[in-house]
């Protein structure tokens, strides 16, 4: 299984969001979870979606496309953590950190 977690923080607009994608090899389904992080004066939210793909290659392409889209919007890679386990906890804003393309592409290549 491959899980990629991204977060986006903008204090001026009070935006504190996450986006998580999980893919099980051979399942042809990308599981997506996204929503608002808890804290910052509001409750956290969770939205679950599933995206069916025709093959492992299509899953890889879909994930690469979504990563590029999210990075353009200001998301940063957080790692392989599970948002669901932490949705009730308080979150602190992340410091801006550079995108680590090598690690992300390595995870995608191993799918």
LOTOR-251065 format. One record per residue (C-alpha): x, y, z; residue in three letters; residue number from 0; chain. Coordinates in nm, 2 decimals. Example, Ala and Ser with C-alpha at 12.3 -4.5 7.8 and 13.67 -1.06 7.14 Angstrom:
2
1.23,-0.45,0.78,ALA,0,A
1.37,-0.11,0.71,SER,1,A
end
This chain:
111
0.00,0.00,0.00,UNK,0,A
0.11,0.35,-0.08,UNK,1,A
-0.02,0.65,0.12,UNK,2,A
0.06,1.01,0.04,UNK,3,A
-0.05,1.29,0.27,UNK,4,A
-0.04,1.66,0.19,UNK,5,A
-0.14,1.96,0.40,UNK,6,A
-0.20,2.33,0.31,UNK,7,A
-0.20,2.62,0.56,UNK,8,A
-0.29,2.98,0.50,UNK,9,A
-0.35,3.18,0.82,UNK,10,A
-0.47,3.49,0.63,UNK,11,A
-0.76,3.31,0.47,UNK,12,A
-0.80,3.06,0.77,UNK,13,A
-0.74,2.77,0.54,UNK,14,A
-0.60,2.46,0.70,UNK,15,A
-0.66,2.16,0.47,UNK,16,A
-0.53,1.81,0.41,UNK,17,A
-0.54,1.57,0.12,UNK,18,A
-0.45,1.20,0.15,UNK,19,A
-0.44,0.93,-0.13,UNK,20,A
-0.40,0.56,-0.07,UNK,21,A
-0.35,0.29,-0.32,UNK,22,A
-0.33,-0.09,-0.27,UNK,23,A
-0.13,-0.26,-0.55,UNK,24,A
-0.37,-0.45,-0.78,UNK,25,A
-0.69,-0.30,-0.64,UNK,26,A
-0.74,-0.05,-0.92,UNK,27,A
-0.90,0.19,-0.67,UNK,28,A
-0.74,0.50,-0.53,UNK,29,A
-0.89,0.60,-0.19,UNK,30,A
-0.90,0.97,-0.13,UNK,31,A
-0.96,1.15,0.20,UNK,32,A
-0.96,1.53,0.23,UNK,33,A
-1.11,1.81,0.44,UNK,34,A
-1.03,2.07,0.70,UNK,35,A
-0.78,2.01,0.98,UNK,36,A
-0.91,2.04,1.33,UNK,37,A
-0.82,2.34,1.55,UNK,38,A
-0.77,2.69,1.42,UNK,39,A
-1.11,2.78,1.57,UNK,40,A
-1.31,2.51,1.38,UNK,41,A
-1.38,2.14,1.38,UNK,42,A
-1.21,1.90,1.14,UNK,43,A
-1.39,1.74,0.85,UNK,44,A
-1.34,1.42,0.66,UNK,45,A
-1.46,1.35,0.31,UNK,46,A
-1.40,1.00,0.16,UNK,47,A
-1.39,0.93,-0.21,UNK,48,A
-1.28,0.64,-0.43,UNK,49,A
-1.15,0.67,-0.78,UNK,50,A
-1.15,0.35,-0.99,UNK,51,A
-0.87,0.32,-1.24,UNK,52,A
-0.80,0.05,-1.50,UNK,53,A
-0.45,-0.06,-1.40,UNK,54,A
-0.16,0.02,-1.17,UNK,55,A
-0.02,0.25,-1.45,UNK,56,A
-0.34,0.45,-1.45,UNK,57,A
-0.33,0.47,-1.07,UNK,58,A
0.03,0.60,-1.09,UNK,59,A
-0.07,0.86,-1.35,UNK,60,A
-0.38,0.97,-1.15,UNK,61,A
-0.17,1.02,-0.84,UNK,62,A
0.11,1.21,-1.02,UNK,63,A
-0.16,1.44,-1.18,UNK,64,A
-0.32,1.51,-0.84,UNK,65,A
0.02,1.57,-0.67,UNK,66,A
0.11,1.83,-0.93,UNK,67,A
-0.23,2.00,-0.89,UNK,68,A
-0.21,2.01,-0.51,UNK,69,A
0.15,2.14,-0.52,UNK,70,A
0.04,2.43,-0.75,UNK,71,A
-0.22,2.51,-0.48,UNK,72,A
0.03,2.53,-0.21,UNK,73,A
0.01,2.19,-0.04,UNK,74,A
0.33,2.03,0.11,UNK,75,A
0.41,1.66,0.15,UNK,76,A
0.37,1.54,0.51,UNK,77,A
0.44,1.18,0.46,UNK,78,A
0.26,0.85,0.51,UNK,79,A
0.06,0.93,0.82,UNK,80,A
-0.31,0.85,0.84,UNK,81,A
-0.53,1.16,0.88,UNK,82,A
-0.82,0.96,1.03,UNK,83,A
-0.62,0.87,1.34,UNK,84,A
-0.55,1.24,1.41,UNK,85,A
-0.87,1.42,1.30,UNK,86,A
-0.98,1.48,1.66,UNK,87,A
-0.65,1.62,1.77,UNK,88,A
-0.53,1.98,1.76,UNK,89,A
-0.30,2.06,1.47,UNK,90,A
-0.04,2.32,1.45,UNK,91,A
0.05,2.51,1.13,UNK,92,A
0.34,2.37,0.95,UNK,93,A
0.64,2.57,0.86,UNK,94,A
0.69,2.60,0.49,UNK,95,A
0.91,2.32,0.36,UNK,96,A
1.04,2.24,0.01,UNK,97,A
0.87,1.97,-0.19,UNK,98,A
1.07,1.65,-0.18,UNK,99,A
1.01,1.52,-0.53,UNK,100,A
1.26,1.23,-0.51,UNK,101,A
1.08,1.07,-0.22,UNK,102,A
0.74,1.11,-0.37,UNK,103,A
0.85,0.97,-0.71,UNK,104,A
1.02,0.68,-0.54,UNK,105,A
0.69,0.59,-0.36,UNK,106,A
0.49,0.62,-0.69,UNK,107,A
0.75,0.41,-0.87,UNK,108,A
0.71,0.13,-0.62,UNK,109,A
0.33,0.11,-0.67,UNK,110,A
end
